[in-house]
Amino acid sequence: MIQVSNLSFGPAANPILQGIDAEIPAGRVTALIGPNGAGKSTLLKLIARQLTASSGRIRMDGMDLAQTVPAQLACKMAVVAQHLSVASRVRVRDLIGFGRWPHSAGRLGVADHAAIANAVELFDLGDLQTRFLDELSGGQRQRAFIAMAYVQDTDWLLLDEPLNNLDLHHARNLMAQLRHLTELQGRGIVIVVHDLNYAISWSDHVVALRDGKVAFQGPVAAAATAERLSALYQTPVAITRLGGQPFAQYHR
């Protein structure tokens, strides 16, 4: 479990996050949702230790993240940022191999190559694995970076808006793969997502933010009600069922 306690970030006069208390269950897909500027990506970056909180504490499976050394964190959680950058003349397969560094320190063995091959297949990168990153579309690069995080083989995977740039086929496949990681491998997934229907259809748990504070949180079925979602986004949201899954209607 990730436990966030009284977490704040930003100047006292105008904090980006203020007094955040949240519990994110292990072995589940948790969606961070909310309107633009709510603080979703900031919260993810604080959990990933890419930012330093003004106050408060974050614990991951009992570990105080502020007191945990980077090498230990690299074996515990993998992170895919919203804005991806790496040397453009890196081939896709080599990029994925970087994710094995915590296990191999750059000396790839049989298990590392097997993990890389599995990720190439899982994320539909077979035809792209020998190409350079600057030869790929934004969506193709996104899949390559997620594959790199996947092979890091951590208990937790943190993804900041991973559906950006993905077409319908690959966006759906990614969410299905994340479900697979939780159900068969017990990994905890934390995902910042703007598409409300992906959030409520594929996630187990939600943490909803608005104006830098937690608006509500909990299991999707209980927490993400039409009333709460309408208040969160300040627009009418109706929840129906489609193919046995919840579906949010808000376009009309």
Backbone hydrogen bonds, N-H to C=O, Kabsch-Sander energy under -0.5 kcal/mol:
donor,donor_aa,acceptor,acceptor_aa,energy
2,I,24,I,-2.5
3,Q,1,M,-0.6
3,Q,59,R,-2.9
4,V,2,I,-0.5
4,V,22,A,-3.1
5,S,3,Q,-0.5
5,S,57,R,-3.0
6,N,4,V,-0.5
7,L,20,I,-2.4
8,S,55,S,-2.2
9,F,17,L,-2.2
14,N,11,P,-1.0
16,I,9,F,-2.2
17,L,9,F,-1.9
18,Q,212,G,-2.7
20,I,7,L,-2.9
22,A,4,V,-2.0
24,I,2,I,-2.9
28,R,25,P,-0.7
30,T,28,R,-0.6
30,T,189,I,-3.1
31,A,205,H,-2.6
32,L,191,I,-2.8
33,I,31,A,-0.7
33,I,207,V,-1.9
38,A,35,P,-1.6
43,L,39,G,-2.3
44,L,40,K,-2.1
45,K,41,S,-2.5
46,L,42,T,-2.0
47,I,43,L,-2.2
48,A,44,L,-2.4
49,R,46,L,-0.7
50,Q,45,K,-2.9
51,L,45,K,-1.1
53,A,51,L,-0.5
54,S,8,S,-2.2
55,S,8,S,-1.4
57,R,5,S,-2.0
59,R,3,Q,-2.5
60,M,63,M,-2.5
61,D,1,M,-2.9
61,D,59,R,-0.5
63,M,60,M,-2.2
65,L,58,I,-2.2
65,L,63,M,-0.8
67,Q,64,D,-1.6
68,T,65,L,-1.0
72,Q,69,V,-0.7
73,L,69,V,-2.0
74,A,70,P,-2.5
75,C,71,A,-0.6
75,C,72,Q,-0.6
76,K,73,L,-1.4
77,M,73,L,-2.9
78,A,156,W,-2.1
80,V,158,L,-2.6
81,A,79,V,-0.5
84,L,82,Q,-0.7
90,V,87,A,-0.8
92,V,131,R,-2.2
93,R,129,Q,-2.6
95,L,91,R,-2.5
96,I,92,V,-2.4
97,G,93,R,-1.8
98,F,94,D,-1.1
98,F,95,L,-0.9
99,G,95,L,-0.6
99,G,96,I,-1.5
100,R,97,G,-1.9
101,W,98,F,-1.8
103,H,100,R,-1.4
104,S,100,R,-2.4
105,A,101,W,-2.9
107,R,104,S,-1.9
108,L,106,G,-1.0
113,H,109,G,-2.4
114,A,110,V,-2.1
115,A,111,A,-2.1
116,I,112,D,-2.3
117,A,113,H,-2.4
118,N,114,A,-2.1
119,A,115,A,-2.1
120,V,116,I,-2.4
121,E,117,A,-1.9
122,L,118,N,-2.8
123,F,119,A,-2.4
124,D,121,E,-1.4
125,L,120,V,-3.1
128,L,125,L,-1.2
129,Q,125,L,-1.3
131,R,128,L,-2.0
133,L,90,V,-2.0
134,D,88,S,-1.5
135,E,132,F,-1.9
136,L,133,L,-1.8
141,R,137,S,-2.3
142,Q,138,G,-2.1
143,R,139,G,-2.0
144,A,140,Q,-1.8
145,F,141,R,-2.4
146,I,142,Q,-2.2
147,A,143,R,-2.2
148,M,144,A,-1.9
149,A,145,F,-2.0
150,Y,146,I,-2.5
151,V,147,A,-2.1
152,Q,149,A,-0.9
153,D,150,Y,-1.7
155,D,76,K,-0.5
156,W,76,K,-1.9
157,L,188,G,-2.5
158,L,78,A,-3.0
159,L,157,L,-0.5
159,L,190,V,-2.9
160,D,80,V,-2.5
161,E,159,L,-0.8
161,E,192,V,-1.0
164,N,161,E,-1.3
166,L,163,L,-1.9
171,A,167,D,-2.7
172,R,168,L,-2.3
173,N,169,H,-2.2
174,L,170,H,-2.2
175,M,171,A,-2.0
176,A,172,R,-2.2
177,Q,173,N,-2.3
178,L,174,L,-2.3
179,R,175,M,-2.0
180,H,176,A,-2.0
181,L,177,Q,-2.2
182,T,178,L,-1.7
183,E,179,R,-2.8
184,L,180,H,-2.6
185,Q,180,H,-0.7
185,Q,181,L,-0.8
186,G,182,T,-0.8
187,R,181,L,-2.1
188,G,155,D,-3.2
189,I,28,R,-2.7
190,V,157,L,-2.5
191,I,30,T,-2.7
192,V,159,L,-2.6
193,V,32,L,-1.6
193,V,191,I,-0.6
196,L,194,H,-0.8
199,A,195,D,-1.8
200,I,196,L,-2.5
201,S,197,N,-1.8
202,W,198,Y,-1.8
203,S,199,A,-1.4
204,D,29,V,-2.5
205,H,29,V,-1.9
206,V,218,G,-2.5
207,V,31,A,-2.4
208,A,216,F,-2.9
209,L,33,I,-2.7
210,R,213,K,-2.5
212,G,38,A,-1.3
213,K,210,R,-1.4
215,A,208,A,-3.0
215,A,213,K,-0.5
216,F,208,A,-1.1
218,G,206,V,-2.1
220,V,204,D,-2.1
223,A,219,P,-3.1
224,A,220,V,-2.2
225,T,223,A,-1.9
229,L,225,T,-2.7
230,S,226,A,-2.4
231,A,227,E,-2.0
232,L,228,R,-2.6
233,Y,229,L,-2.4
234,Q,230,S,-1.0
235,T,230,S,-1.3
238,A,249,Q,-2.3
240,T,238,A,-0.6
240,T,247,F,-2.8
242,L,245,Q,-3.1
245,Q,242,L,-1.6
247,F,240,T,-2.7
249,Q,238,A,-3.2
249,Q,247,F,-0.5
250,Y,248,A,-0.6
